[in-house]
């Protein structure tokens, strides 16, 4: 029997990429614009596999509906899986797989782009000069060379970023529950405590997974320990930062700038065109009102190479499942 995949939250770039790679697999992929949720899950009827992205809320209710439709595999086309109720999936004997790494370079490079843009204010300069305003007032930045960057979490993405920052002449401090001392010695950075990172860093970038221990790592208490004017970058997970505390830090000017590719309540907004409505999320609207906050809509992964790797790995995951093989990228 031909394996059928119910593909949710399908964007034109997803469809093009998966169709191109599916030529080598031959699965029947049914694309749906809707996010996977309790209302759309019934569309998976007849499919053995559902394919969902990081912004889908795959809770116990959704999993129960998927099980009723005969779904046996949730194939996440992303690395994160904190949006999946794994206990509910286990209860219904639904396996869960993911794409653990699609392009660490993409995310590391986007992180650097946020840092440089916030510092040198090139986004403001672009808008100004297009209107004939060539004033430099308000565009003052600082040399990143010689400054201190604090990196929280040192996985594949962070290691690429650290190497780049070191090459730029920045001093890099890092924290990880499993430090890679050999890499630190090779590249030339220092592992230290979170408190030391907060106290010494001019720029702090978040690259740790979202767990119970890391949720709201950036909060009122940690912000109070930071240097005045610190830059905070988050290309990890939205709930690593307490948004209310971030706003207070920005208002008090303790935080000099913030670059966010993720937001804790992003699933209703990111990846969608919301330009014709009034945002009803007061916190997101407030963050967007700051001229020293730069928000991108979970864009860091979005390169040609990453899309290709996501499609290839996801379809390989489905192939292993359909052939009854051990699942290389299994979560559950």
C-alpha positions as MATLAB code, in Angstrom:
seq = 'XXXXXXXXXXXXXXXXXXXXXXXXXXXXXXXXXXXXXXXXXXXXXXXXXXXXXXXXXXXXXXXXXXXXXXXXXXXXXXXXXXXXXXXXXXXXXXXXXXXXXXXXXXXXXXXXXXXXXXXXXXXXXXXXXXXXXXXXXXXXXXXXXXXXXXXXXXXXXXXXXXXXXXXXXXXXXXXXXXXXXXXXXXXXXXXXXXXXXXXXXXXXXXXXXXXXXXXXXXXXXXXXXXXXXXXXXXXXXXXXXXXXXXXXXXXXXXXXXXXXXXXXXXXXXXXXXXXXXXXXXXXXXXXXXXXXXXXXXXXXXXXXXXXXXXXXXXXXXXXXXXXXXXXXXXXX';
ca = [
       0.000    0.000    0.000;
       1.298    3.433   -0.958;
       2.234    5.560    2.029;
       0.152    8.708    2.289;
       1.398   11.857    3.993;
      -0.929   14.596    5.252;
       1.244   17.713    5.051;
       0.008   20.610    7.187;
       0.822   24.336    7.092;
       2.029   23.930    3.516;
       3.619   27.029    2.033;
       4.557   27.370   -1.666;
       8.257   26.909   -0.861;
       7.476   23.733    1.130;
       5.440   22.260   -1.687;
       8.101   23.009   -4.304;
      10.889   21.546   -2.197;
       9.061   18.394   -1.106;
       7.689   17.693   -4.585;
      11.193   17.935   -6.048;
      12.633   15.498   -3.505;
       9.617   13.189   -3.526;
      10.442   12.207   -7.100;
      12.957    9.816   -5.540;
      10.487    8.391   -2.995;
       7.065    8.274   -4.638;
       4.899    9.003   -1.595;
       1.405   10.426   -1.969;
       1.570   13.835   -0.306;
      -1.646   15.717    0.362;
      -0.895   19.359    1.134;
      -3.075   21.440    3.452;
      -2.712   25.163    4.122;
      -4.080   24.856    7.648;
      -1.861   24.374   10.659;
      -2.212   21.029   12.373;
      -4.659   21.586   15.240;
      -7.831   20.105   16.714;
      -9.935   21.473   13.853;
      -7.719   20.446   10.943;
      -6.519   17.073   12.250;
      -9.505   15.259   10.702;
      -8.028   16.030    7.273;
      -5.410   13.360    7.984;
      -7.988   10.605    7.476;
      -6.500    7.851    5.330;
      -2.925    9.004    5.862;
      -0.426    6.935    7.820;
       1.839    9.949    8.310;
       1.312   13.584    9.200;
       4.018   16.147    8.521;
       4.008   19.225   10.745;
       6.209   22.201   11.484;
       7.524   23.799   14.649;
       4.530   26.111   15.136;
       1.924   23.335   15.297;
       0.423   22.679   18.731;
       0.321   18.883   18.717;
      -1.320   18.374   22.093;
      -3.118   15.362   23.534;
      -6.430   16.314   21.901;
      -4.838   16.623   18.455;
      -2.986   13.336   18.870;
      -6.201   11.600   19.907;
      -7.901   12.797   16.715;
      -4.916   11.719   14.595;
      -5.057    8.267   16.154;
      -8.745    8.013   15.234;
      -7.819    8.828   11.627;
      -5.296    5.968   11.558;
      -2.118    8.057   11.754;
       0.909    6.072   12.893;
       3.753    8.567   12.457;
       4.232   12.266   13.162;
       7.076   13.476   10.946;
       8.259   16.850   12.200;
      10.072   18.868    9.540;
      12.018   20.716   12.218;
      14.475   20.010   15.023;
      12.404   21.145   18.018;
       9.716   18.892   19.456;
       8.572   20.717   22.597;
       5.257   21.348   20.782;
       4.393   17.618   20.813;
       2.730   15.831   23.738;
       5.001   12.795   23.714;
       3.092   10.999   26.470;
      -0.105   11.205   24.434;
       1.723    9.956   21.338;
       3.097    7.007   23.301;
      -0.368    6.208   24.647;
      -1.734    6.003   21.090;
       1.316    4.146   19.689;
       2.192    7.002   17.341;
       5.881    7.332   16.554;
       7.502   10.767   16.326;
      10.524   11.662   14.181;
      12.249   14.942   13.418;
      14.977   16.625   11.373;
      17.736   17.087   13.970;
      19.980   19.288   11.823;
      19.180   20.906    8.502;
      21.600   23.822    8.270;
      23.400   25.046   11.365;
      25.148   27.572    9.106;
      21.805   29.155    8.195;
      20.847   29.851   11.813;
      24.345   30.933   12.852;
      24.577   33.355    9.921;
      21.135   34.807   10.669;
      22.148   35.279   14.293;
      25.186   37.242   13.167;
      22.990   39.250   10.782;
      20.735   40.274   13.676;
      23.757   41.338   15.742;
      25.288   43.412   12.960;
      21.983   44.968   11.915;
      21.075   46.013   15.455;
      24.551   47.371   16.092;
      25.104   49.300   12.855;
      21.388   50.018   12.278;
      21.580   49.215    8.589;
      17.811   48.573    8.490;
      17.192   52.161    9.580;
      19.797   53.539    7.178;
      18.154   51.680    4.296;
      14.760   53.234    5.035;
      16.211   56.697    5.536;
      18.294   56.921    2.375;
      15.395   55.705    0.231;
      13.528   58.790    1.454;
      16.457   61.085    0.753;
      17.564   61.376    4.384;
      21.348   60.961    4.566;
      21.782   62.033    8.186;
      23.877   59.818   10.457;
      22.090   60.942   13.613;
      20.856   57.954   15.607;
      22.907   55.425   13.646;
      25.909   55.229   15.957;
      27.180   51.697   16.560;
      30.220   50.165   18.241;
      33.193   48.043   17.182;
      32.338   44.429   17.873;
      36.064   43.703   17.820;
      37.219   43.568   21.416;
      33.714   43.231   22.868;
      32.499   40.196   24.835;
      29.836   37.813   23.537;
      28.055   35.386   25.850;
      26.750   32.248   24.163;
      24.265   30.107   26.082;
      24.252   26.585   24.662;
      27.083   25.305   22.480;
      25.544   22.900   20.001;
      26.286   22.829   16.260;
      24.766   26.249   15.552;
      26.484   27.960   18.449;
      29.873   26.457   17.590;
      29.706   27.937   14.088;
      28.703   31.306   15.519;
      31.437   31.207   18.161;
      34.096   30.488   15.567;
      32.897   33.437   13.509;
      32.781   35.811   16.476;
      36.268   34.774   17.563;
      37.504   35.441   14.022;
      36.007   38.947   14.322;
      38.123   39.579   17.402;
      35.395   39.196   20.002;
      36.041   37.565   23.355;
      33.580   34.692   23.710;
      32.209   33.300   26.958;
      29.992   30.218   26.793;
      27.775   28.120   29.011;
      26.588   24.570   28.433;
      25.595   21.750   30.759;
      27.943   19.532   28.700;
      30.891   21.759   27.794;
      33.146   20.807   24.868;
      36.493   21.727   26.357;
      38.480   20.498   23.361;
      36.553   22.757   20.975;
      36.940   25.678   23.378;
      40.699   25.173   23.404;
      40.838   24.769   19.619;
      38.808   27.911   18.825;
      39.846   30.030   21.778;
      36.824   30.706   23.959;
      36.045   30.223   27.626;
      33.351   28.214   29.374;
      31.991   29.922   32.456;
      28.858   30.264   34.598;
      25.596   31.896   33.545;
      26.082   34.611   36.156;
      29.496   35.416   34.701;
      28.026   35.609   31.214;
      25.319   37.989   32.422;
      27.855   40.148   34.255;
      30.508   40.439   31.517;
      28.790   40.154   28.137;
      28.092   43.019   25.757;
      26.078   40.658   23.547;
      24.185   37.556   24.734;
      22.921   34.969   22.238;
      20.639   32.042   23.115;
      21.176   28.624   21.525;
      19.946   26.142   24.133;
      16.940   23.819   23.785;
      13.694   24.675   25.520;
      13.267   22.526   28.623;
      11.762   22.995   32.072;
      15.194   24.117   33.234;
      15.768   26.641   30.424;
      12.251   28.103   30.152;
      12.413   31.852   30.833;
      16.174   31.755   31.404;
      16.107   35.434   30.527;
      13.904   36.936   33.226;
      13.863   39.907   35.574;
      16.483   38.370   37.861;
      18.938   37.484   35.089;
      18.447   40.831   33.328;
      19.278   42.621   36.593;
      22.703   40.937   36.529;
      23.536   42.122   33.005;
      25.665   45.034   31.844;
      23.730   48.222   31.033;
      23.017   48.403   27.305;
      23.455   44.668   26.668;
      22.270   43.264   23.332;
      20.166   40.092   23.547;
      19.701   37.770   20.561;
      17.335   34.800   20.457;
      17.295   32.438   17.488;
      16.523   29.439   19.710;
      13.068   29.097   21.233;
      10.656   31.870   22.182;
      10.066   30.781   25.753;
      13.740   31.094   26.626;
      12.845   34.759   27.239;
      10.162   36.166   29.510;
       8.748   38.773   27.137;
       7.322   40.935   29.930;
      10.737   41.069   31.618;
      12.351   41.873   28.262;
       9.984   44.823   27.781;
      10.781   46.166   31.236;
      14.497   45.800   30.504;
      14.097   47.736   27.267;
      12.055   50.472   28.931;
      14.657   50.921   31.677;
      17.439   50.865   29.037;
      19.157   48.035   30.891;
      18.772   46.198   27.594;
      20.198   48.274   24.768;
      18.720   46.207   21.933;
      17.123   42.862   21.180;
      17.058   40.674   18.087;
      14.343   38.020   18.104;
      13.731   35.380   15.466;
      11.357   33.590   17.832;
       8.605   34.681   20.199;
       6.879   32.704   22.923;
       3.392   33.084   21.402;
       4.470   33.029   17.780;
       2.344   30.169   16.455;
      -0.651   32.402   15.645;
       1.402   34.979   13.769;
       4.728   33.800   12.388;
       4.804   32.488    8.785;
       1.510   34.292    8.046;
       0.673   37.640    6.426;
      -1.019   39.628    9.194;
      -0.519   43.045    7.602;
      -4.221   43.712    7.090;
      -5.305   43.177   10.706;
      -4.639   44.779   14.069;
      -2.436   42.567   16.219;
      -4.353   41.426   19.280;
      -1.200   40.272   21.071;
      -0.340   43.290   23.223;
       3.097   41.963   24.137;
       4.151   41.375   20.518;
       2.726   44.769   19.516;
       4.715   46.416   22.313;
       7.939   44.708   21.252;
       7.390   45.841   17.672;
       7.017   49.420   18.877;
      10.624   49.659   20.131;
      13.063   51.134   17.621;
      15.881   49.058   19.139;
      14.105   45.706   18.702;
      14.441   43.718   15.499;
      11.998   40.832   15.012;
      12.120   38.301   12.191;
       9.439   35.630   11.896;
      11.344   32.403   12.579;
      13.367   33.082    9.446;
      16.799   31.935   10.620;
      16.534   28.456    9.085;
      15.232   29.742    5.754;
      17.895   29.034    3.140;
      17.845   26.960   -0.029;
      20.169   24.431    1.546;
      18.084   24.102    4.703;
      14.832   23.556    2.784;
      16.501   20.852    0.709;
      17.878   19.108    3.793;
      14.521   19.312    5.572;
      12.678   17.707    2.656;
      15.287   14.999    2.098;
      15.584   14.013    5.775;
      11.816   14.104    6.386;
      11.155   11.835    3.420;
      13.952    9.504    4.489;
      12.321    9.327    7.928;
       9.004    8.383    6.324;
      10.713    5.802    4.113;
      12.317    4.104    7.122;
       8.900    3.960    8.770;
       7.118    2.619    5.686;
       9.758   -0.099    5.253;
       9.632   -1.111    8.903;
      13.248   -0.128    9.535;
      14.759    1.375   12.671;
      14.023    5.103   12.759;
      17.264    7.082   12.598;
      15.767   10.348   13.879;
      13.195    8.987   16.291;
      12.088   10.954   19.347;
       9.547    8.373   20.454;
];
